[in-house]
Amino acid sequence: MSDGMRERSGSETVFSVLKVLMAGYVLWGTSSGIEMPHLAQAVGVTDGALALALDYLIDDGLAEVDGGRRLVRLTSGGARRLLVTGARHPHGGCAVEFRAAAWH
């Protein structure tokens, strides 16, 4: 991360990663994937912060990493959960509910 850049909270990192992975999934489906260094750069976080967010998303079944190529992608099941079964927000729109995060 460059000097002067604000460090993202864990929640911001998770949602930023999800935005990037969802865009890839919508454009390229299950063949989408982004290399970890490029994902960290796109989200603007350190490798360590990215690793924490990915651990959370992988444990929740939303993301997966192709170990050999180190490509990160949204799982098909995760995409269905986010696109189809997103909880309705009481004030309109969709909200995604996650389990309690370890960094809170």
C-alpha positions, -999 to +999 in steps of 0.1 A: +000+000+000+014+034-009+020+061+017-009+083+024-034+056+015-060+049+042-059+013+054-093-005+048-111-022+076-117-059+073-153-054+063-143-029+036-118-054+022-142-082+021-168-062+002-142-047-021-130-082-029-166-094-035-172-065-059-142-075-080-150-112-079-187-105-088-177-084-118-155-112-131-182-138-125-209-117-143-185-111-173-168-145-175-188-170-154-170-199-138-139-194-160-132-160-143-103-156-120-078-129-109-043-135-097-038-127-060-013-098-065-036-082-091-066-086-067-046-070-039-037-041-062-073-037-075-086-035-039-058-014-027-047-037+003-016-055+014-012-092+008-018-099+045-051-080+045-062-098+013-053-131+029-075-124+059-104-114+037-100-145+014-098-168+045-132-154+056-147-157+021-134-192+015-146-204+049-180-189+040-180-208+007-181-176-014-146-177-029-120-202-039-084-202-049-069-223-077-037-232-058-016-240-088-022-207-106-031-187-075-063-174-092-091-162-070-127-166-081-163-165-068-177-200-063-208-209-083-226-215-050-214-182-037-227-164-068-261-180-064-262-170-027-253-134-035-274-130-067-305-151-059-310-154-022-297-121-010-317-109+020-341-080+015-330-049+032-358-033+053-354+000+034-354-016+000-327-032-021-307-063-012-284-069+017-260-097+021-259-113+056-225-128+067-216-147+098-199-127+125-165-116+114-134-124+135-120-089+131-150-072+148 
